[in-house]
Structures are given as C-alpha cells and as structure tokens.
Amino acid sequence: MASRTHAANQTELPRGTLVGLLLGAIDRLDDHAAFHLFRGTGPELTAVTYHELFDRVRDVVGALRVLGLERGDRVAILSENRFEWALIDYACLLEGVLDVPVHAVLTADQAGYILNDSGARVIFASTSEQLEK
C-alpha cells in the first residue's frame, strides 16, 4: 500500500515521534480495527478502522485550521477518556498544536485556573457539564 499524503504541516519530523508512529500504523494497518466503540444503547461494539481514524483525524485537523490555529498554538481538552479525546489529541499532534489536557473530575475553579494559565486559544469540552466549568 502506498503512503498517504497526510494533513500535517510539511515539516521534517525526527524518526520515532508519536506522529510517525501514528501515521505508520495507519499506513500498515489500514482496514484493521483501531478502536471499538459502543454505539446506541446495545452492547455491540462497532469497529473504527485505521483508515476511518485517519479520515476523522483529518476532519479535526481541518477544524483546527478553520479556527485559525497554527503550529505552537494551544488547545485545551476538557474531557473524560473517550474516542473524541484521542481524535483531538492526534489532530493536534499532526498540526503541531499543543494540547492542554484538563482532567474531567477537576472542579470549575481548578479547571479555570489551568485554562487561564495555559494560554489555550480553544477549549474542547466533552459534555455540557464540562462546558459549564
């Protein structure tokens, strides 16, 4: 399989980076399951392939660009451990945007302190309750 043209900035990357590992896995494992997610109310898991993961991450990279974020900017992720957290994290890695993880169990005051101190230009929140913080 030929290597894809990736959405990342055209910057020379050192070998063994997280970006290189992710893109290598996508190229090698294309139609294998990267994640298994619960969908709907049933107990069945739905597979998300590496190919689908790449497409979704590329969409988030596009959203970061639409928001005007550039290499070195900061984005906060206020979320529980979930698939969407990984998508945002991977997209930030590909774009060279620094993510600021904010633990979902923090109080509003604690999260506010981190967010105010972080320099984040955008905050991704997992739920309306997290957004209210």
DRENPA-3360 file (N, C-alpha, C; in nm, 2 decimals, always signed):
BEGIN
1 = MASRTHAA = +0.08/-0.12/+0.00/+0.00/+0.00/+0.00/+0.09/+0.12/+0.00 ~ +0.05/+0.22/-0.08/+0.13/+0.34/-0.09/+0.10/+0.43/+0.03 ~ +0.20/+0.51/+0.07/+0.18/+0.60/+0.18/+0.09/+0.71/+0.14 ~ +0.00/+0.75/+0.23/-0.09/+0.86/+0.21/-0.02/+1.00/+0.22 ~ -0.09/+1.09/+0.16/-0.05/+1.23/+0.18/-0.12/+1.27/+0.31 ~ -0.05/+1.31/+0.41/-0.10/+1.34/+0.54/-0.13/+1.48/+0.56 ~ -0.22/+1.52/+0.65/-0.27/+1.65/+0.67/-0.17/+1.74/+0.75 ~ -0.07/+1.68/+0.80/+0.03/+1.75/+0.89/+0.10/+1.86/+0.81;
9 = NQTELPRG = +0.15/+1.96/+0.89/+0.23/+2.06/+0.83/+0.35/+1.99/+0.76 ~ +0.40/+2.05/+0.65/+0.51/+1.99/+0.58/+0.64/+2.03/+0.65 ~ +0.66/+1.97/+0.76/+0.78/+1.99/+0.84/+0.86/+1.86/+0.86 ~ +0.99/+1.86/+0.85/+1.07/+1.74/+0.87/+1.05/+1.70/+1.01 ~ +1.02/+1.57/+1.03/+1.00/+1.51/+1.16/+1.11/+1.42/+1.20 ~ +1.15/+1.42/+1.32/+1.25/+1.32/+1.36/+1.19/+1.18/+1.36 ~ +1.27/+1.08/+1.34/+1.22/+0.94/+1.35/+1.18/+0.91/+1.49 ~ +1.07/+0.82/+1.50/+1.03/+0.77/+1.62/+0.94/+0.87/+1.70;
17 = TLVGLLLG = +0.88/+0.97/+1.63/+0.79/+1.06/+1.70/+0.65/+0.99/+1.71 ~ +0.57/+1.05/+1.80/+0.43/+1.00/+1.80/+0.36/+1.01/+1.67 ~ +0.39/+1.12/+1.60/+0.32/+1.14/+1.47/+0.37/+1.03/+1.37 ~ +0.50/+1.00/+1.37/+0.55/+0.90/+1.29/+0.49/+0.76/+1.32 ~ +0.47/+0.73/+1.45/+0.41/+0.61/+1.49/+0.27/+0.60/+1.45 ~ +0.19/+0.71/+1.46/+0.05/+0.71/+1.42/+0.04/+0.69/+1.27 ~ +0.11/+0.77/+1.20/+0.10/+0.76/+1.05/+0.15/+0.63/+1.00 ~ +0.25/+0.57/+1.06/+0.30/+0.44/+1.02/+0.19/+0.33/+1.05;
25 = AIDRLDDH = +0.13/+0.34/+1.16/+0.02/+0.24/+1.20/-0.09/+0.25/+1.10 ~ -0.13/+0.38/+1.06/-0.24/+0.40/+0.97/-0.20/+0.33/+0.83 ~ -0.08/+0.36/+0.79/-0.04/+0.30/+0.66/-0.03/+0.15/+0.66 ~ +0.02/+0.09/+0.77/+0.03/-0.06/+0.78/-0.10/-0.13/+0.81 ~ -0.18/-0.07/+0.89/-0.30/-0.14/+0.94/-0.43/-0.10/+0.88 ~ -0.43/-0.02/+0.78/-0.54/+0.04/+0.71/-0.68/+0.00/+0.75 ~ -0.72/-0.13/+0.72/-0.85/-0.17/+0.74/-0.87/-0.26/+0.87 ~ -0.77/-0.26/+0.95/-0.78/-0.33/+1.08/-0.84/-0.23/+1.18;
33 = AAFHLFRG = -0.90/-0.29/+1.29/-0.97/-0.20/+1.39/-0.87/-0.13/+1.47 ~ -0.88/+0.00/+1.48/-0.80/+0.09/+1.57/-0.87/+0.10/+1.70 ~ -1.00/+0.12/+1.70/-1.09/+0.14/+1.82/-1.21/+0.05/+1.81 ~ -1.27/+0.02/+1.92/-1.40/-0.04/+1.92/-1.49/+0.04/+2.01 ~ -1.60/+0.09/+1.96/-1.69/+0.18/+2.03/-1.83/+0.13/+2.05 ~ -1.89/+0.16/+2.16/-2.03/+0.14/+2.18/-2.11/+0.24/+2.11 ~ -2.20/+0.20/+2.03/-2.29/+0.29/+1.96/-2.44/+0.26/+2.00 ~ -2.51/+0.36/+2.02/-2.65/+0.33/+2.06/-2.66/+0.28/+2.20;
41 = TGPELTAV = -2.77/+0.20/+2.22/-2.80/+0.15/+2.36/-2.76/+0.01/+2.38 ~ -2.73/-0.06/+2.27/-2.70/-0.21/+2.28/-2.56/-0.23/+2.32 ~ -2.53/-0.36/+2.35/-2.40/-0.40/+2.40/-2.29/-0.42/+2.29 ~ -2.34/-0.41/+2.16/-2.25/-0.44/+2.05/-2.14/-0.33/+2.03 ~ -2.02/-0.37/+2.00/-1.92/-0.28/+1.97/-1.90/-0.26/+1.82 ~ -1.87/-0.14/+1.78/-1.85/-0.11/+1.63/-1.71/-0.07/+1.62 ~ -1.64/-0.14/+1.52/-1.50/-0.11/+1.49/-1.48/+0.02/+1.41 ~ -1.38/+0.09/+1.45/-1.33/+0.20/+1.37/-1.20/+0.16/+1.32;
49 = TYHELFDR = -1.18/+0.15/+1.19/-1.06/+0.11/+1.13/-0.95/+0.22/+1.13 ~ -0.83/+0.19/+1.11/-0.73/+0.29/+1.10/-0.75/+0.39/+0.98 ~ -0.81/+0.34/+0.87/-0.85/+0.42/+0.76/-0.95/+0.52/+0.81 ~ -1.05/+0.48/+0.88/-1.16/+0.57/+0.93/-1.10/+0.66/+1.03 ~ -1.01/+0.62/+1.11/-0.95/+0.70/+1.21/-0.87/+0.81/+1.14 ~ -0.80/+0.78/+1.04/-0.73/+0.89/+0.96/-0.82/+0.99/+0.91 ~ -0.93/+0.94/+0.85/-1.03/+1.04/+0.79/-1.09/+1.13/+0.90 ~ -1.12/+1.07/+1.02/-1.18/+1.16/+1.12/-1.07/+1.25/+1.18;
57 = VRDVVGAL = -0.95/+1.21/+1.20/-0.85/+1.30/+1.24/-0.82/+1.41/+1.14 ~ -0.82/+1.38/+1.02/-0.81/+1.48/+0.91/-0.92/+1.58/+0.92 ~ -1.04/+1.54/+0.95/-1.15/+1.63/+0.97/-1.12/+1.73/+1.08 ~ -1.07/+1.68/+1.19/-1.04/+1.76/+1.31/-0.93/+1.86/+1.28 ~ -0.83/+1.81/+1.20/-0.72/+1.90/+1.15/-0.78/+2.01/+1.08 ~ -0.88/+1.98/+0.99/-0.94/+2.09/+0.91/-1.01/+2.19/+1.01 ~ -1.08/+2.14/+1.11/-1.15/+2.22/+1.21/-1.04/+2.31/+1.28 ~ -0.93/+2.26/+1.31/-0.83/+2.34/+1.38/-0.78/+2.45/+1.29;
65 = RVLGLERG = -0.77/+2.42/+1.16/-0.73/+2.52/+1.06/-0.83/+2.63/+1.05 ~ -0.96/+2.59/+1.04/-1.07/+2.68/+1.02/-1.08/+2.78/+1.14 ~ -1.04/+2.72/+1.26/-1.04/+2.81/+1.38/-0.92/+2.90/+1.38 ~ -0.83/+2.89/+1.29/-0.71/+2.98/+1.28/-0.60/+2.93/+1.36 ~ -0.60/+2.81/+1.41/-0.49/+2.76/+1.49/-0.37/+2.72/+1.41 ~ -0.25/+2.76/+1.46/-0.12/+2.73/+1.39/-0.03/+2.66/+1.48 ~ +0.08/+2.60/+1.42/+0.18/+2.53/+1.50/+0.22/+2.62/+1.62 ~ +0.22/+2.55/+1.73/+0.27/+2.62/+1.86/+0.15/+2.68/+1.94;
73 = DRVAILSE = +0.03/+2.70/+1.87/-0.08/+2.74/+1.95/-0.12/+2.63/+2.05 ~ -0.21/+2.67/+2.15/-0.25/+2.58/+2.25/-0.40/+2.56/+2.24 ~ -0.44/+2.43/+2.26/-0.58/+2.39/+2.26/-0.60/+2.31/+2.39 ~ -0.71/+2.34/+2.47/-0.74/+2.26/+2.59/-0.84/+2.16/+2.55 ~ -0.83/+2.04/+2.62/-0.92/+1.93/+2.61/-0.97/+1.90/+2.75 ~ -1.10/+1.94/+2.77/-1.16/+1.91/+2.90/-1.26/+1.80/+2.88 ~ -1.21/+1.68/+2.91/-1.29/+1.56/+2.87/-1.25/+1.44/+2.95 ~ -1.34/+1.35/+2.96/-1.31/+1.22/+3.01/-1.23/+1.14/+2.90;
81 = NRFEWALI = -1.18/+1.02/+2.94/-1.11/+0.94/+2.84/-1.22/+0.88/+2.75 ~ -1.21/+0.93/+2.62/-1.31/+0.88/+2.52/-1.25/+0.90/+2.38 ~ -1.31/+0.84/+2.28/-1.27/+0.84/+2.15/-1.24/+0.98/+2.09 ~ -1.33/+1.07/+2.12/-1.32/+1.21/+2.07/-1.19/+1.28/+2.13 ~ -1.16/+1.24/+2.25/-1.03/+1.30/+2.31/-0.91/+1.26/+2.22 ~ -0.91/+1.13/+2.19/-0.80/+1.08/+2.10/-0.80/+1.15/+1.97 ~ -0.91/+1.17/+1.91/-0.92/+1.24/+1.78/-0.86/+1.38/+1.79 ~ -0.89/+1.45/+1.89/-0.84/+1.59/+1.91/-0.69/+1.58/+1.93;
89 = DYACLLEG = -0.65/+1.49/+2.02/-0.51/+1.48/+2.05/-0.43/+1.44/+1.93 ~ -0.47/+1.35/+1.85/-0.40/+1.31/+1.72/-0.39/+1.43/+1.63 ~ -0.50/+1.50/+1.61/-0.51/+1.61/+1.52/-0.41/+1.72/+1.57 ~ -0.40/+1.75/+1.70/-0.31/+1.84/+1.75/-0.17/+1.80/+1.72 ~ -0.14/+1.67/+1.74/+0.00/+1.62/+1.71/+0.03/+1.64/+1.56 ~ -0.06/+1.61/+1.47/-0.03/+1.63/+1.33/-0.01/+1.77/+1.29 ~ -0.08/+1.87/+1.36/-0.07/+2.01/+1.32/+0.04/+2.08/+1.40 ~ +0.09/+2.02/+1.50/+0.19/+2.09/+1.58/+0.13/+2.18/+1.68;
97 = VLDVPVHA = +0.00/+2.16/+1.70/-0.07/+2.24/+1.80/-0.05/+2.17/+1.94 ~ -0.02/+2.24/+2.04/+0.00/+2.19/+2.17/-0.13/+2.17/+2.24 ~ -0.16/+2.05/+2.29/-0.28/+2.03/+2.37/-0.26/+2.03/+2.52 ~ -0.36/+2.09/+2.58/-0.35/+2.10/+2.73/-0.46/+2.02/+2.79 ~ -0.43/+1.90/+2.83/-0.53/+1.81/+2.89/-0.58/+1.86/+3.03 ~ -0.71/+1.87/+3.04/-0.77/+1.91/+3.17/-0.85/+1.80/+3.22 ~ -0.82/+1.74/+3.33/-0.89/+1.63/+3.39/-1.03/+1.66/+3.41 ~ -1.12/+1.57/+3.37/-1.27/+1.60/+3.38/-1.32/+1.60/+3.52;
105 = VLTADQAG = -1.25/+1.55/+3.62/-1.30/+1.55/+3.75/-1.26/+1.67/+3.83 ~ -1.19/+1.76/+3.77/-1.15/+1.88/+3.84/-1.27/+1.97/+3.87 ~ -1.27/+2.05/+3.97/-1.37/+2.15/+4.00/-1.36/+2.26/+3.89 ~ -1.47/+2.34/+3.89/-1.47/+2.46/+3.80/-1.35/+2.55/+3.83 ~ -1.32/+2.57/+3.96/-1.21/+2.66/+3.99/-1.08/+2.60/+3.95 ~ -1.06/+2.47/+3.97/-0.93/+2.41/+3.93/-0.92/+2.41/+3.78 ~ -1.02/+2.38/+3.71/-1.01/+2.38/+3.56/-0.99/+2.52/+3.51 ~ -1.06/+2.61/+3.57/-1.05/+2.75/+3.53/-0.90/+2.80/+3.55;
113 = YILNDSGA = -0.84/+2.77/+3.66/-0.70/+2.81/+3.69/-0.61/+2.75/+3.57 ~ -0.63/+2.63/+3.54/-0.54/+2.56/+3.44/-0.57/+2.63/+3.30 ~ -0.70/+2.65/+3.27/-0.73/+2.71/+3.14/-0.68/+2.85/+3.13 ~ -0.69/+2.93/+3.24/-0.65/+3.07/+3.23/-0.49/+3.08/+3.22 ~ -0.43/+2.98/+3.29/-0.28/+2.98/+3.29/-0.22/+2.92/+3.16 ~ -0.30/+2.84/+3.09/-0.24/+2.76/+2.98/-0.22/+2.84/+2.85 ~ -0.29/+2.94/+2.83/-0.27/+3.02/+2.70/-0.35/+2.95/+2.59 ~ -0.44/+2.86/+2.62/-0.52/+2.79/+2.52/-0.61/+2.89/+2.45;
121 = RVIFASTS = -0.61/+2.88/+2.32/-0.70/+2.97/+2.24/-0.84/+2.91/+2.21 ~ -0.85/+2.77/+2.23/-0.97/+2.70/+2.20/-0.98/+2.59/+2.31 ~ -1.10/+2.57/+2.35/-1.13/+2.46/+2.45/-1.23/+2.36/+2.39 ~ -1.19/+2.23/+2.39/-1.29/+2.13/+2.35/-1.34/+2.07/+2.48 ~ -1.47/+2.07/+2.50/-1.53/+2.01/+2.62/-1.62/+1.89/+2.57 ~ -1.62/+1.79/+2.65/-1.69/+1.66/+2.61/-1.84/+1.67/+2.63 ~ -1.88/+1.74/+2.73/-2.02/+1.74/+2.76/-2.07/+1.89/+2.80 ~ -2.19/+1.91/+2.81/-2.24/+2.04/+2.85/-2.20/+2.07/+3.00;
129 = EQLEK = -2.19/+1.97/+3.08/-2.15/+1.99/+3.22/-2.00/+2.03/+3.22 ~ -1.92/+1.98/+3.14/-1.78/+2.02/+3.13/-1.77/+2.16/+3.08 ~ -1.85/+2.19/+2.98/-1.85/+2.32/+2.92/-1.89/+2.43/+3.02 ~ -1.98/+2.40/+3.11/-2.02/+2.49/+3.21/-1.91/+2.53/+3.31 ~ -1.81/+2.45/+3.32/-1.70/+2.48/+3.41/-1.63/+2.60/+3.36;
% end
